[in-house]
């Protein structure tokens, strides 16, 4: 890999600096929305929505301003190749970075980090990615936690010699390329999955017999099983043991004798309508009494129904008819759900659909596992390379690069 431990290279050539020592920090502005002549021009205008730990190309720009808008406001033109940082924004936006691939203007929430010649752009970008959590902790406190140009200047950075910066950035870029390729493969497989669901269910389900859910499932409420394992309902993993959840999990107060038993093959209807809100259980245990437990009463393919209940087709065509409330307060009305007739294919068709679609699902699962491994490996490399624990032999890397390009 061309790396050496701490003792293999001089540590005296590692400099601990503030970002402001090697960069000029500035921000832009927003032309007046009340002046139509300032908008829909030919000047790309970057907002924090585009700063997502990525490279910003013209295809990611969704608003453009005119030369008059640029001149008549504090919006500022920034050269291609500049590192940008989001100073504030919704959710996880604050502290995220991007590399500008085009000349563009920026608004007041974007910080342009224009580097001196002693810093490699890609190295600094990777270092800021690595420092994301620490950067967010530096934010101003108060009603709204923001970054400022002054705070960004204070971000600490470890700077090796310029050739080593490039070598480290090139090494990490190898993992970025693998991550990006895998993400594209996952996107392609997910498009294939959606296409299959539409082809095998959406386009033909109107031809199937339709039944109320209470003709397909029994609503069960078996209680007084406090010795059973406590389960939780999740969006992406279905019903699982609470012990499998990461982080701190609140334990129920008092007795669990009022909790409902759920068996393998049952479904739980969540109070919330996220992603359908009907989750399959691979486990037997007990759930909060707030959940409704459905148990199949007719022959069926469990794999089909777990697919169907999570599908966009089911959610939009059928479940939405039983959802009450708005926004975050949406809930599934059990009486309304039980009155909605849903399509039921033959068991043979259920098995065929499940087998076809599950194959693509397994491929997606495998790719997601590979993606997580790549990300984990990169995080490990960043921890070693960007803290100085491992040093990169830049001369050896340069020799390899020359040999690859056929140069002496």
N, C-alpha and C positions, 0 to 999 in steps of 0.2 A: 504493500500500500504506500510505501515511501514515507512512513512516519517513524519517529523515534521518540523514546521516552524523554522525560524531563531532563535527564542527565546527558542525553546525546547531543544537545545543541545548547548554545549559550542562552541563558535566561536574561542576560543583560540587554539583549536586543529586543526584548518585549517591553513595549511602553504602555503604561496605564494612563490613559488620557480621558478628557471629557470630549464628547462629540463636538462641542463648540470649538475645540482646539484644532480640528481638522475640517470643519465645515461651516458654511454660512447658512443660517436658518432664516427663512422668510415665508410669508403666506400671501394669499390673494384676496379676492373679494367677489361680491355678487352684483352684477349690474341691476339697475332698477327694473323690477318686473312690470312696472306701469309704463315703461317706454318700449313699445313694440319694436322700434328700430334697433334695439340692443340685442334682440334675440333672433334665433333661426338663421344664423350667418354661417361663416366658414371657419370659425375659430373653435377648436375643441375646448370644452369647459369641464374640468374634472371636479367631482365632488367626492366626499368620503365613501360614498356607496361603491365607488370603483376601486377603492384602496382595500384590497382583500388578499394581502400577502401574495401578490401576483405581478405579472407584467401587464401594463396598460397599453393596449393598442387602440386604433381608431374604432374597431368593432365594439369596444366596451364603452364608448362614449355615447350617452343618451341625450345630452344637451349641448347646443352649439350657440355661440354668441357672435356678434358682428364686431368689426374693427371699431365701430363707434361705441359699442358696449364695453369693449376693452379699454378704450381711451376715456370713457365717461365714468369709470368705476375704479375700484382698487383691485380688480381682477388683474392677475399678473401672468405674463407669458413665461413658461419654464421650458428649458431645453430638453430635448430627448436625452435619455441616459441619467436623468436626475432621480434620486431616491425621494419618495414621498412618504409622509406619515400622517395618519388621521389623528387630529388633535381632540376631536370629540365626535360623537355619533351614537346611534342606537346600539344596544346590545354589546357585542364584543368588538365593535368598530374601533374604539379609541386605542391607539397604540399599534394598530396594524400598519403594514408598510407595503409599498409597491415600487416597481421601477417603471418610469415613464418611457415608453418606446417611441413616442412621437412628441413633437413640439406642441404644447398645449397650455391653456390658461388654467388657473386653479382658483378655488373659492377660499373663503377665510377659515374654513375648518381644516384645510390641508396645509401641512408644512412641507416646504421644499428644502431638501438637505443637499446643498451644492458643495461637493467635496473638493478638497485641495488635492494636489498631485501626489501627495504622500499616502493617499488612501485609495484602495481598490473598491470600486462601486459594488461589485458582487459580494466581496467580503463583508463590507459594511451592511449590506442588505441582509446577509445571512446572520450577522451578529445581532442586528436589531430584531430579526425573527426570534432568535434564541433568547433575547432579553425581554420578550413581550410581557411576561407576568411582572417583572421588576419595573418596567416602564409604566405599566398601569398603576402600580403602587405609588409612583411618583406624582400622580395627577393631583391637581389642586383639590382641596377638600371644600365642602360647602354644598349648596343646593344642587349643583351639577358638577360632577368631577370631570375636569377638562385638563388636557395638556396645554402648555403654552410654549412659545418659542424659547423663553428663558429656561423652562424646565427641560426642553429637548436638548438645549446646549449642555446641560449638566449630566446627560446620560453617560455613564462610564463605558469606556470601550478599551479592549486590549488589542494593541496594534503591533503585530510582528513586522519584519521587513516586507517591503512591497512585493518581492517575488514570492514570498511565503504566503502572503495574503491571497495572491492569485492562485497559488497551488491549492490552498484550502478551499477557496471558492469553487475551483474546478472539480475538486473531489466531491464536495457536497452537491454540485450540479449533476453529477452522475446519478445520485440517489433521487434528485428532483425529477430527472428525466424518466427514471423507472416508475416513480410515483405518478407522474403525469400520464405516462403510457397506460398504466394499470387503471387509472381513473377513467381514461377514454374507453378502455375495454368494458369497464363496468357500465358506463353510460350506454354503450352500444347494446350490451346484454339487457339492460333495463328497458331500452326501447323495444327490443325483441320481445321481452316479457309482456310489456303493455300491448304490443301488437297481437300476440297470441291470445291474451285475455279478451281483446276486442273481437278477434276472429272466432274464437271457440265459444265465447259466452255472449258478448255484447251484440254481435250481429245476428244471433240465432235464438236468444233466450225468449223472444216474444212468441216463438213457436212451441215452447214447452208448457206443460201444465203449471198453473199457479196455485199455491196453497198458502193459507195463513200459517205463520210460524208455530201456532199451537197445534197444528195438525202434523208437524214434523218433530217438534220438541216438547218434552214435558218441562214445566217449571218446577224445580225441586227446591225444598227448603229443609234439609236434614240437619238438625242441630244436636247439641249435647255430645260432641266428639272433641273435648278439650285436649285429649292426648294426641290428636292428629297434628301433623306438621303444619306450621303457619305458612300460607302462600301469599304471593302478591301478584297483582295484575299489571303487566307492563305493555308498552306500545309495540316494542320490537321483538320481544321474546315470548309473548303470550303469558300464561299463568305459570309462575315459577316459584320455588321455595324462597322465602324471604331471606334466607341465609346466603343466597346467590347474588343479592343486590350489593352493589359497591357503595361504600360510604356508610354514614351513620343511618340506621333504620330505627324508627320509633317503634317500641314494643307496645302492645295494647295494655291499657290499664285494667286491672282486675281480671275476672274470669273470661275465658273464651268459649264458654259453653253455649253462648248465643250465636257463635259464628257458624256459617253454613259449610257443610261438607261438599267438596267437589271431587269428582272422580276423573281418572284419565279418560279422555274422549269427550268430556263435557265442555261446554262453553260458558264463559262468564260475560255478562253484559255490564260494562262499566257505567258509572254514573255520568262520565264525560263522553262526548262523542268524538274524541280524537281518533283519527284513522279508522273510523268505523265503530270503535268502542266495544266490539264483540271479540273476545280473545279465547283461543283454544288452550286446553290444559293437558299437558303431558304427565301431570302428577296428580296424586291423590293427597288431599289435605283439607285445611279449612280456610275460608275467606271471610272478610268483614261482612256482616249482615247487610251492608249497603249494596252488595252486588246481587244480581239475579243470576241464578245458575240454570242453564238449559241442558237437558239430557236427551239425546236422540231417542225417538220412539219408533222410528222406521229404519229399515236397512239403508245404509248410506256409505259413501266414501268420506271418511273424516278429513282426509287431505283436501278433497274438493271443497268442502264447506269452510275450512280454515282459509283457503285461498279466496273463495267467493266473498266471505264476510269482510276481508281486508281490501277488496277490489274497489276501484273507483266506480265501476259499474253499479255495484250494490249500494255504495254509500250515496251516490248522487241520484240514482233512479228510485231507490226504495227506502233506505234508512233516513234520508233527509225528510221524508214525509212524517217521521216519528220524532224528529228533533225539535225541542222547544228551547226558548231562550235565544240570546244573541251573544256573539263573540265568545269571550272566555266563559260565559255562563251557560253555554249550550249543554243540554242534557238530553238523554234518550228517554222518551216517555214509554214505559213498558206497555201500558194499555194500547197506545197508538201503534207501537211496533207490532203487537200481536194481531192488529187488524189489517196490517199491510200484506197483501198477497205477493209472494215472491216466487220466482221461477224455479221449478224443480226438474232437472233432467233425469233420465233413467239412471239407475246405478251404474250400468255399463258405460254410459256417456260420462258420468261423474269420474269414474276410474280412468277413462281414456284422457279426459281433460287434465285431471290431476297429474297423471304420469307425464304427459307432454310438457306441461308448464313447470312441474317440479324439477324436471331436468335442467331447464334454464335457471331456475331458482338456485339449484345446487351449484351451477357454474358461477353465478353471481356471488354466492356465499364463499366459494373457494377464492375467487378474485379479491373479495373484501378481506379475507384472511391474509392473502399475500400483500395487499396494500397496507394493512396494519403492521405487518412485519417490516416492510420497507420504511414506514414512518418511524417505527421503533428503532430500527437500525440507524436511521438518520439522526434521531434525537440522541442516541448514544454517541455517534461520531461528533456531533456538535458539542456535547458535554466535554469530550476529550480535546477536540481541536480548538475550540473557541475559548478555552480556559488556560491554554498553554500546557496542559498535562501531556498532550502529545504534540510533537513538533513535526512539520512536514519538511522533508529534504527537497527544497525548491530546485536546487541544481540538478538533482537526479530526475525530477519531473520535467525540467526543461530539456534534458538530454533525451528523454523518452519522446517528448513532443517533437524535437527536431528529427529524431529517427523516424517517427511516424510520418512526418511530412517530407522525408527524403532529403533532409538538409544535413550538412556536416557541422 
